[in-house]
Amino acid sequence: MNVRLLKTAGPATESLFALASLATVGNCGEAEDAFAQWRRTVVFRPDRRHSRHLPLLTRMAQALAASPELMSVVRSPTGRITAWMEHPAGAAGVAAGRGIAANHRLAVALRAFAESAVQPYWPRIRSRLEHECEANGRAMAAGGVEGLFGAIGSAGLHRNPPVLSVPSEHPGEVRLSGSGLLLAPSLFLTGSPRLFVDERKPENAPILVHPARTAVTAAALLRGGAGQETDRTAGRYGARSAGSVPSGSGAGEPQPLGSLVGSTRAAVLQALTVDLTTSELARHVGVTPGSASQHASVLRRAGLVSTTRTHTSAVHTLTPLGAALLRAPWLPPGLDDDVRA
């Protein structure tokens, strides 16, 4: 099977998955809880641009949850990804964020939602999904396609070569052409992966979107004010000291997590919500590889980080204890807002 990795499925796709997540309000579940603060402080705030559209958006969210096939995602041969949803009443497709709007009212509501509830966080989301894609690449390099799908570990995804089974409301068979399969991670998608096929041009590669592997990521990325820039301390990557308070917080004392483990190690813990090699961790935090290795060793001895060694590198990830530490309500906003050029 020819599998190609995409860094993201694009902001329009994430906006529609984010919209669908509104239908989970009131349900208790770990994945939904990761978005609880975002819904409370962003989606349902009365001063947001999309607020006047909330009744319509809520109905559209419920429609997407009941009929996932209303959502379509396609990628053109030039690499442009387009996402839209069909109006539940059967109207023509309405693009999320950009594109032709056959139903003006729904298009305006979706655009307002995307621009005020998702796009301000997009630099953080994109950076984190790029790390997820890199982890997928390492898994495929180490174990081939089997290793890749094993690492994703999404519910309902079964591989019985040469067949890949994906959960669907409408069972059927999709035969891959020479263009293969595109695989992309998503922050807002929860539950089972989603397969999108371009029915107008079946020769185009289908897109399989899978949930990002850690709920901690969602809670951290969507915490606090959006659009805050990081202090660039090294190369193309910047890192905010995890023990400092972002400007405008009104406080001058270090945050408790930084006081507990040290500001750099707090930043290391925050970075490791996805698997990173020592070099990637160093670039993300803004330290030398030797320093990153030392901090990872200290956190590993404390039971907060685990390390797996390959032939060429060491890959670090959070342990359940480390993830639990990050869930504590003391993290300052903006720790994960690294922006890649």
MARVEX-899830 format. One record per residue (C-alpha): residue in one letter; x, y, z. Coordinates in pm, whole numbers, plus 50000, padded with zeros to 5 digits. Layout:
<rs>
AXYZ...
</rs>
This chain:
<rs>
M500005000050000N501325034149899V500765057950192R501765094350178L501815116250487L500205150450508K501145174750783T497525186050822A494195184050643G494025222050656P492205248050869A488885244050687T488815206850768E489735213651132S486995239951151L484345214651045F485645188551290A485595215951557L482005223951465A481035187151494S482585186151842L479905210451964A477375182251938T479245163852217V478425190452478G476875173052776N478465139452698C481105127552939G484255114552779E487975120352796A488245132452436E485375157052474D486765169852803A489905181052620F487805207552443A485685218152740Q487625249752820W487795259552453R484025256252422R483455276052740T485935304452682V485845307152302V482825290952140F480105301452384R481425336152472P478775361952376D481295387052240R482715364251968R482135371751602H480225339451547S477995343251855R474935355251667H475155324051450L475315299451742P471755285951705L472425277451340L475915264351415T474565241851689R472005227151450M474725221451191A476915204651454Q474095181051543A473515173851175L477205165651122A477205142651425A474125124351299S475205123550933P479005125150898E478665120750522L477515157150502M481205166350529S483565162750234V487315167850207V489215165649878R492745173549766S493495185549416P496505172949216T498185206249296G497895199449671R495025223049757I492695208250020T489065218950017A486535210650289W482795217250287M479545204450424E476275198050248H473265215850386P471095190350573A468145201250364G470015191150048A471295224949934A474535227049741G477875224049921V478965252550143A482685258350192A484195263750537G486325295050551R486765299850174G485045289349857I481715292149675A478735296149907A475445283649762N473725288550096H474805323350202R473575322050560L475305289250640A478455300450461V478605332450665A478075313250989L480775287550908R483215314450805A482625334451123F483075303051335A486305293451160E487775328251184S487015334051552A487125299251709V489795280451512Q492025302151295P493435322751588Y494835289951722W495935276551385P499705283651421R499755263051743I497565235651596R499605233551276S502895231351462R501615203151682L500135183951389E503445187051204H505105169651499E502405142851482C503165138051112E506875134851191A506055107851447N504015089651180G507005091650948R509305076251207A506815048151271M506585040550899A510345041850856A510815017451143G507964993151075G506555000650731V502835005250675E502044979850948G504124999251198L502465031651092F498895019851146G499925002151465A501355034851600I498205054151514G496155029251713S492825045451627A489615028051724G488045007251450L491055008151217H492024972851112R494774962150874N494564928050705P496964931050410P496224941750150V492924954350298L492564983850537S489184985250714V487915019250825P484675025151022S481925039850803E478195046050817H477975033750458P480105002550408G481734999050069E485004992249897V487515017849776R490235005849543L493395026249556S494875037849228G498505046249172S498035077849378G497715056649694L496345068950026L496915102250200L497135101950581A496655133150793P496335138951170S493595160751321L493285178551654F489495182251664L488535148251521T487665123651797G486735087051792S487375067351475P489355078851170R487465093250873L488025083850511F487225109850245V486935099749880D486655124349592E483555110249423R483815135049138K487385124449059P487935089149194E491475088949055N492495114049324A493985098449637P491515093349927I492345111450250L492325092250578V492185116050875H492975102051218P492695117851565A495885131551717R497145107151976T497025128452293A494135146952451V496725166652650T497695183452325A494205197352267A493845210252622A497225227752608L496925242352258L493495257252317R494225271052663G494505308452714G494525336852465A495065328852101G497545344551870Q500255350352130E503685349151971T506535329952124D509835345252218R512205331451954T515275319352132A516945296051883G516895291151508R513505286651346Y511835275951669G510885296651970A510025285952321R508385305052601S509865297352940A507415274553110G508165290353445S507415325853337V504085343453312P503115356352966S502745393852933G499345406553028S498775380053289G498995405253566A501345383953773G505045384653831E505665352254010P506745319953838Q504035295153753P503845264953989L504905239053730G508085258253651S508765261954021L508285224754071V510495210553795G512325240953657S511315262453363T513255243153097R512055209153215A508485222353225A508935232752861V510315197952783L507235181652938Q504965204352737A506815196452414L506555158952468T502795157152425V503915140152102D506955117952050L510145137251972T513715127251907T516425144152112S517265167751824E513615176951769L513155182752142A516215205252150R514925226451860H511455228452010V512625239852355G515525261252229V518465243052392T521375221952270P520845184752201G523125176252495S521065197752729A517815182852598S519165147952658Q520135156753016H516715171653095A514985141252944S517155118453159V516175136653478L512485135153386R512835098453293R514285090153635A511325108353790G508925086353591L507575115253382V509195106153048S510015073552872T512685069052604T512825043652323R516115039252142T516345031151770H519405024851556T519955061851494S518155081551764A516345082552098V512615090352094H511085105852405T507435106652511L505365114052820T504435086453061P500885085653205L502295102953515G503825130553303A500565135053113A498655137253440L501025164353560L500285184853249R496545182253306A496875201853630P495155236153606W498355255853657L499835258153308P500245293153168P498635299952829G500625300152510L503255273752590D502645255152266D502265284352027D505465277351834V505125289551477R507075273851196A508155295650908
</rs>
